Amino acid sequence: MGKAVIMIEQTGSPIRRHHSQRETLIGLSLNRIGRVAQVPDTLQTRGMIAKVRHLVRVVTELRELSRRRFEALAGYARTPEIVLYVEEIEWYATCDERLIGLLVRDRIDHDFGWIILAAMNVCVFVRSM
């Protein structure tokens, strides 16, 4: 299993707050309202988020997947020809694995991109006679 990542967004201003809260925001790579940062999911960053929880919100918690786990979840969603166009670099999922995504690199012009796949709940009603 890979390393987990938390995406956080700054929603409040540190004006008229204690200077340690402003420094904590800077330590989380946040210093403007609306800015989003990805931080590793460790006890230290959880503590920093708790300290400024009134100024930030957790957008989503992502964790890195192995290629094998991604293939088990969504290997059927790709066509084999896709390897001619993009190279898969990293795979991510939310904690409940209902939303998965991957980071890709274009083989032609070497641009980076991303693909997000969402699981859909399908209810099947069987009527017996």
Stockholm file with secondary structure:
# STOCKHOLM 1.0

chainA/1-129         MGKAVIMIEQTGSPIRRHHSQRETLIGLSLNRIGRVAQVPDTLQTRGMIAKVRHLVRVVTELRELSRRRFEALAGYARTPEIVLYVEEIEWYATCDERLIGLLVRDRIDHDFGWIILAAMNVCVFVRSM
#=GR chainA/1-129 SS CCCEEEEEEECSCCTTSCHHHHHHHHHTTCCSTTCEEEEECCHHHHHHHHHTTTTEEEEEEEEEECHHHHHHHHGGGSCGGGGGTEEEEEEEEETTSSEEEEEEEETTTCCEEEEEEECCCCCCCCCCC
#=GC SS_cons         CCCEEEEEEECSCCTTSCHHHHHHHHHTTCCSTTCEEEEECCHHHHHHHHHTTTTEEEEEEEEEECHHHHHHHHGGGSCGGGGGTEEEEEEEEETTSSEEEEEEEETTTCCEEEEEEECCCCCCCCCCC
//
